Amino acid sequence: MDKRIENHIIQQYYDNQSLYRSLKHDITDIIENIITKNNIKISNFAIRIKTEDALRRKICLKHKYKDVNDITDIVACRIITLFESDIDVIYKLIKQNFDIVEYNDKRKKNYDDRIDFGYNSLHLLVKYNEARLNMIEYSDYRHIVFEIQIRTILQHSWAEVEHGLGYKSQYEIPKDIRRRLTRLSATLEILDEEFVNIRDDIEEYNRGIDHIEKVLKTDLNYNSLMTYYHDSPIMSELTQIICEQFNVSIKEEPYIISELRVVKRFHNLGYMYVHELDEFIIENRDNIVNFAQSKLRFLEKNKYFNPYDIFVWVSLIMLLNQGVDDPENIISNEMFSIPSKNEVDKGIN
């Protein structure tokens, strides 16, 4: 490599630092908006600007670069998805928003006869499309190509472990070890596929419990509990009574169901199906309202009320009715002090 060319490229690299930082910011903004607006759940999104040392190594190894714009990964980002099927979904969205310069699918499933070490991902070279370049804030990016890698969290883990093993190619690995890695590679591919199948089955399950009659026949789990809350007449009635009686507004925070392991509490108390929970709530309607009074009496007017708290209160009333302590401290005393049964029965004025 001609040292003059190397130094020329490095000088261009430093001259463009402000441009690269702006590009990094704008790519982040566009891709995060794409992912958020399309309700795609990902594990991680990261973007970096290549370091000088890494750039010098690439220039020296490749012996082909004459200009900094010849190097297509000075700015590069990686999107790590939860599900393998989302890789293609994200690719289509990127294609709608950028021009694809190069498409290289290096996922293992496309290679039946070998392991593709370290690059089990969809590898794209991308640039801003003409529509964006016509906008003044993006016009300086016309000659810049950048890199996007899209892979699942399992594919990423595989690549990280491969990197840790120290092999750059499958041909460097002893035959017996290569066989074992091939088996592991196939297993991870099966896991990726099965996670997609499970996600699809959950969505199908949720579509199948879209009426309260079906919900009541369903086993008690997080999804059926959420559907029961939205479709149940008694839950709607309780929420309305509490809002009107205590002058509070609704602020739904369903995370409390998982955080306080409410479904597990119901199971431990012997309530395995939604219809069993529904019967208990109907029978204890007045107790639940009284319990709400004991919880909400200290709230200032016009404060918010999380309606999912009703399930927490129901679980506590179940405990009181059965005379059972809370051995696992699923619900902390700091957050929810339990009134006596007399207080629940009579209410607190």
C-alpha positions as semicolon CSV with decimal commas, in nm:
position;residue;x (nm);y (nm);z (nm)
1;M;0,000;0,000;0,000
2;D;0,128;0,340;-0,100
3;K;0,177;0,533;0,224
4;R;0,069;0,853;0,055
5;I;-0,270;0,704;-0,032
6;E;-0,312;0,573;0,322
7;N;-0,233;0,914;0,471
8;H;-0,461;1,083;0,218
9;I;-0,755;0,861;0,320
10;I;-0,684;0,911;0,691
11;Q;-0,680;1,288;0,638
12;Q;-1,014;1,267;0,457
13;Y;-1,143;1,056;0,745
14;Y;-1,060;1,329;0,996
15;D;-1,191;1,604;0,772
16;N;-1,525;1,419;0,762
17;Q;-1,563;1,358;1,136
18;S;-1,839;1,613;1,178
19;L;-2,020;1,465;0,878
20;Y;-1,991;1,112;1,015
21;R;-2,127;1,219;1,352
22;S;-2,424;1,388;1,186
23;L;-2,483;1,082;0,969
24;K;-2,470;0,856;1,272
25;H;-2,729;1,070;1,449
26;D;-2,962;1,082;1,147
27;I;-2,938;0,708;1,074
28;T;-3,019;0,635;1,437
29;D;-3,321;0,862;1,425
30;I;-3,458;0,713;1,101
31;I;-3,406;0,347;1,192
32;E;-3,540;0,382;1,547
33;N;-3,849;0,553;1,406
34;I;-3,895;0,275;1,151
35;I;-3,876;0,009;1,421
36;T;-4,100;0,195;1,667
37;K;-4,372;0,292;1,419
38;N;-4,397;-0,066;1,290
39;N;-4,416;-0,213;1,642
40;I;-4,112;-0,434;1,595
41;K;-3,951;-0,555;1,916
42;I;-3,575;-0,581;1,893
43;S;-3,298;-0,678;2,133
44;N;-3,056;-0,401;2,045
45;F;-2,964;-0,134;1,793
46;A;-2,606;-0,004;1,783
47;I;-2,415;0,221;1,547
48;R;-2,047;0,313;1,540
49;I;-1,791;0,516;1,348
50;K;-1,481;0,316;1,256
51;T;-1,169;0,398;1,458
52;E;-0,851;0,520;1,292
53;D;-0,664;0,198;1,384
54;A;-0,937;-0,020;1,235
55;L;-0,946;0,197;0,924
56;R;-0,567;0,177;0,875
57;R;-0,578;-0,204;0,909
58;K;-0,849;-0,226;0,645
59;I;-0,661;0,004;0,404
60;C;-0,341;-0,198;0,441
61;L;-0,510;-0,537;0,406
62;K;-0,731;-0,461;0,107
63;H;-0,483;-0,270;-0,114
64;K;-0,765;-0,129;-0,326
65;Y;-0,886;0,195;-0,173
66;K;-0,801;0,533;-0,329
67;D;-1,053;0,753;-0,151
68;V;-1,230;0,748;0,184
69;N;-1,569;0,715;0,009
70;D;-1,450;0,382;-0,136
71;I;-1,475;0,237;0,216
72;T;-1,834;0,138;0,287
73;D;-1,827;0,061;0,658
74;I;-1,682;0,373;0,818
75;V;-2,030;0,418;0,959
76;A;-2,197;0,087;1,040
77;C;-2,492;-0,027;1,244
78;R;-2,629;-0,355;1,369
79;I;-2,990;-0,442;1,445
80;I;-3,038;-0,746;1,667
81;T;-3,390;-0,888;1,644
82;L;-3,576;-1,124;1,872
83;F;-3,726;-1,324;1,587
84;E;-3,571;-1,448;1,264
85;S;-3,874;-1,353;1,054
86;D;-3,830;-0,989;1,158
87;I;-3,499;-0,974;0,971
88;D;-3,682;-0,975;0,639
89;V;-3,949;-0,738;0,771
90;I;-3,684;-0,484;0,872
91;Y;-3,503;-0,531;0,541
92;K;-3,818;-0,438;0,347
93;L;-3,864;-0,128;0,562
94;I;-3,502;-0,023;0,510
95;K;-3,545;-0,075;0,136
96;Q;-3,843;0,161;0,144
97;N;-3,637;0,432;0,314
98;F;-3,288;0,392;0,161
99;D;-3,123;0,270;-0,158
100;I;-2,970;-0,077;-0,127
101;V;-2,623;-0,080;-0,284
102;E;-2,544;-0,441;-0,195
103;Y;-2,752;-0,725;-0,050
104;N;-2,566;-1,018;0,104
105;D;-2,762;-1,276;0,302
106;K;-2,506;-1,465;0,506
107;R;-2,744;-1,654;0,731
108;K;-2,644;-2,017;0,776
109;K;-2,968;-2,157;0,639
110;N;-2,858;-2,048;0,291
111;Y;-2,537;-2,253;0,315
112;D;-2,604;-2,626;0,334
113;D;-2,245;-2,740;0,307
114;R;-2,054;-2,512;0,543
115;I;-2,056;-2,286;0,846
116;D;-2,023;-1,917;0,764
117;F;-1,808;-1,801;1,053
118;G;-1,886;-1,473;1,224
119;Y;-2,132;-1,335;0,968
120;N;-2,460;-1,513;1,030
121;S;-2,662;-1,207;0,939
122;L;-2,821;-1,011;0,660
123;H;-2,547;-0,774;0,545
124;L;-2,651;-0,459;0,360
125;L;-2,462;-0,170;0,206
126;V;-2,694;0,128;0,201
127;K;-2,704;0,492;0,100
128;Y;-2,960;0,768;0,124
129;N;-3,215;0,763;-0,157
130;E;-3,274;1,055;-0,390
131;A;-3,586;1,167;-0,205
132;R;-3,390;1,214;0,116
133;L;-3,086;1,364;-0,058
134;N;-3,309;1,635;-0,199
135;M;-3,374;1,747;0,158
136;I;-3,121;2,007;0,266
137;E;-3,037;1,833;0,596
138;Y;-2,932;1,513;0,414
139;S;-2,772;1,658;0,101
140;D;-2,415;1,617;0,230
141;Y;-2,454;1,237;0,248
142;R;-2,472;1,186;-0,129
143;H;-2,141;1,000;-0,165
144;I;-2,149;0,803;0,160
145;V;-2,235;0,434;0,170
146;F;-2,283;0,276;0,512
147;E;-2,332;-0,075;0,644
148;I;-2,631;-0,236;0,816
149;Q;-2,620;-0,585;0,966
150;I;-2,944;-0,748;1,079
151;R;-2,932;-1,068;1,284
152;T;-3,123;-1,242;1,560
153;I;-3,004;-1,248;1,917
154;L;-2,913;-1,617;1,875
155;Q;-2,717;-1,549;1,556
156;H;-2,539;-1,266;1,734
157;S;-2,452;-1,492;2,028
158;W;-2,315;-1,750;1,785
159;A;-2,095;-1,489;1,618
160;E;-1,967;-1,361;1,953
161;V;-1,874;-1,712;2,069
162;E;-1,705;-1,785;1,735
163;H;-1,502;-1,470;1,773
164;G;-1,402;-1,581;2,121
165;L;-1,280;-1,915;1,989
166;G;-1,025;-1,732;1,777
167;Y;-1,091;-1,900;1,440
168;K;-1,132;-1,680;1,133
169;S;-1,242;-1,958;0,899
170;Q;-1,398;-2,302;0,921
171;Y;-1,091;-2,441;0,745
172;E;-0,872;-2,358;1,046
173;I;-1,076;-2,581;1,278
174;P;-1,001;-2,951;1,343
175;K;-1,250;-3,177;1,171
176;D;-1,408;-3,324;1,487
177;I;-1,461;-2,982;1,641
178;R;-1,603;-2,853;1,313
179;R;-1,860;-3,133;1,323
180;R;-1,965;-3,033;1,675
181;L;-1,996;-2,670;1,573
182;T;-2,208;-2,771;1,275
183;R;-2,448;-2,953;1,507
184;L;-2,468;-2,650;1,736
185;S;-2,526;-2,424;1,439
186;A;-2,818;-2,637;1,325
187;T;-2,961;-2,638;1,678
188;L;-2,954;-2,259;1,698
189;E;-3,128;-2,238;1,361
190;I;-3,401;-2,471;1,490
191;L;-3,437;-2,255;1,803
192;D;-3,474;-1,940;1,592
193;E;-3,746;-2,107;1,387
194;E;-3,924;-2,240;1,696
195;F;-3,928;-1,897;1,861
196;V;-4,103;-1,762;1,551
197;N;-4,353;-2,050;1,564
198;I;-4,423;-1,988;1,934
199;R;-4,477;-1,617;1,872
200;D;-4,719;-1,695;1,590
201;D;-4,902;-1,950;1,807
202;I;-4,939;-1,694;2,087
203;E;-5,086;-1,443;1,841
204;E;-5,325;-1,709;1,713
205;Y;-5,418;-1,797;2,071
206;N;-5,491;-1,433;2,151
207;R;-5,710;-1,401;1,842
208;G;-5,901;-1,709;1,958
209;I;-6,003;-1,557;2,293
210;D;-6,160;-1,240;2,157
211;H;-6,499;-1,293;2,327
212;I;-6,569;-1,312;2,698
213;E;-6,745;-1,649;2,660
214;K;-6,424;-1,797;2,521
215;V;-6,209;-1,619;2,776
216;L;-6,402;-1,768;3,068
217;K;-6,324;-2,121;2,943
218;T;-5,954;-2,047;2,915
219;D;-5,676;-2,135;3,158
220;L;-5,559;-1,843;3,369
221;N;-5,244;-1,691;3,220
222;Y;-5,114;-1,342;3,145
223;N;-5,281;-1,316;2,804
224;S;-5,618;-1,445;2,917
225;L;-5,609;-1,217;3,222
226;M;-5,546;-0,914;2,999
227;T;-5,832;-1,012;2,770
228;Y;-6,059;-1,074;3,070
229;Y;-5,985;-0,725;3,202
230;H;-6,082;-0,561;2,871
231;D;-6,389;-0,778;2,796
232;S;-6,538;-0,857;3,137
233;P;-6,854;-0,666;3,240
234;I;-6,769;-0,695;3,610
235;M;-6,421;-0,547;3,560
236;S;-6,570;-0,260;3,360
237;E;-6,826;-0,202;3,635
238;L;-6,567;-0,206;3,914
239;T;-6,338;0,033;3,726
240;Q;-6,624;0,276;3,668
241;I;-6,741;0,262;4,032
242;I;-6,390;0,325;4,163
243;C;-6,328;0,616;3,925
244;E;-6,658;0,785;4,012
245;Q;-6,656;0,715;4,385
246;F;-6,298;0,826;4,446
247;N;-6,272;1,088;4,170
248;V;-5,968;0,931;4,005
249;S;-5,864;0,894;3,642
250;I;-5,747;0,574;3,475
251;K;-5,381;0,515;3,396
252;E;-5,330;0,159;3,274
253;E;-5,000;0,004;3,384
254;P;-5,029;-0,369;3,313
255;Y;-4,664;-0,433;3,403
256;I;-4,779;-0,471;3,764
257;I;-4,930;-0,811;3,679
258;S;-4,588;-0,952;3,592
259;E;-4,395;-0,744;3,845
260;L;-4,604;-0,873;4,136
261;R;-4,658;-1,221;3,984
262;V;-5,034;-1,199;4,023
263;V;-5,108;-1,496;3,796
264;K;-4,880;-1,713;4,007
265;R;-5,063;-1,591;4,317
266;F;-5,397;-1,697;4,169
267;H;-5,257;-2,039;4,082
268;N;-5,114;-2,086;4,431
269;L;-5,457;-2,008;4,573
270;G;-5,621;-2,270;4,351
271;Y;-5,765;-2,049;4,076
272;M;-5,655;-2,210;3,750
273;Y;-5,924;-2,094;3,506
274;V;-6,065;-1,754;3,418
275;H;-6,424;-1,853;3,504
276;E;-6,312;-1,937;3,861
277;L;-6,160;-1,590;3,898
278;D;-6,470;-1,431;3,744
279;E;-6,700;-1,608;3,992
280;F;-6,487;-1,493;4,286
281;I;-6,481;-1,131;4,166
282;I;-6,860;-1,126;4,118
283;E;-6,917;-1,277;4,464
284;N;-6,676;-1,033;4,626
285;R;-6,774;-0,720;4,434
286;D;-6,855;-0,518;4,749
287;N;-6,540;-0,635;4,927
288;I;-6,331;-0,520;4,631
289;V;-6,491;-0,173;4,640
290;N;-6,429;-0,155;5,017
291;F;-6,070;-0,265;4,962
292;A;-6,032;0,009;4,701
293;Q;-6,152;0,260;4,958
294;S;-5,881;0,147;5,200
295;K;-5,618;0,188;4,927
296;L;-5,733;0,509;4,759
297;R;-5,855;0,717;5,053
298;F;-5,519;0,892;5,084
299;L;-5,503;0,991;4,718
300;E;-5,555;1,354;4,635
301;K;-5,843;1,435;4,403
302;N;-5,792;1,387;4,029
303;K;-5,504;1,144;4,081
304;Y;-5,451;0,842;3,859
305;F;-5,575;0,492;3,934
306;N;-5,419;0,180;3,780
307;P;-5,717;-0,054;3,715
308;Y;-5,486;-0,358;3,714
309;D;-5,450;-0,298;4,088
310;I;-5,794;-0,459;4,116
311;F;-5,636;-0,798;4,043
312;V;-5,378;-0,734;4,316
313;W;-5,655;-0,650;4,561
314;V;-5,850;-0,959;4,456
315;S;-5,549;-1,180;4,530
316;L;-5,518;-1,023;4,876
317;I;-5,888;-1,073;4,947
318;M;-5,844;-1,438;4,848
319;L;-5,562;-1,464;5,100
320;L;-5,775;-1,305;5,371
321;N;-6,071;-1,531;5,294
322;Q;-5,852;-1,840;5,315
323;G;-5,662;-1,719;5,619
324;V;-5,336;-1,773;5,433
325;D;-5,015;-1,579;5,493
326;D;-4,796;-1,454;5,209
327;P;-4,495;-1,688;5,244
328;E;-4,322;-1,579;4,922
329;N;-4,374;-1,205;4,977
330;I;-4,491;-1,176;4,619
331;I;-4,655;-0,847;4,708
332;S;-4,436;-0,633;4,930
333;N;-4,579;-0,489;5,249
334;E;-4,414;-0,160;5,161
335;M;-4,624;-0,122;4,848
336;F;-4,948;-0,282;4,961
337;S;-5,027;-0,291;5,332
338;I;-5,298;-0,551;5,389
339;P;-5,596;-0,428;5,594
340;S;-5,770;-0,661;5,831
341;K;-6,064;-0,867;5,712
342;N;-6,300;-0,651;5,921
343;E;-6,170;-0,342;5,743
344;V;-6,235;-0,501;5,406
345;D;-6,583;-0,620;5,506
346;K;-6,689;-0,287;5,660
347;G;-6,491;-0,041;5,454
348;I;-6,294;0,249;5,594
349;N;-6,461;0,589;5,609
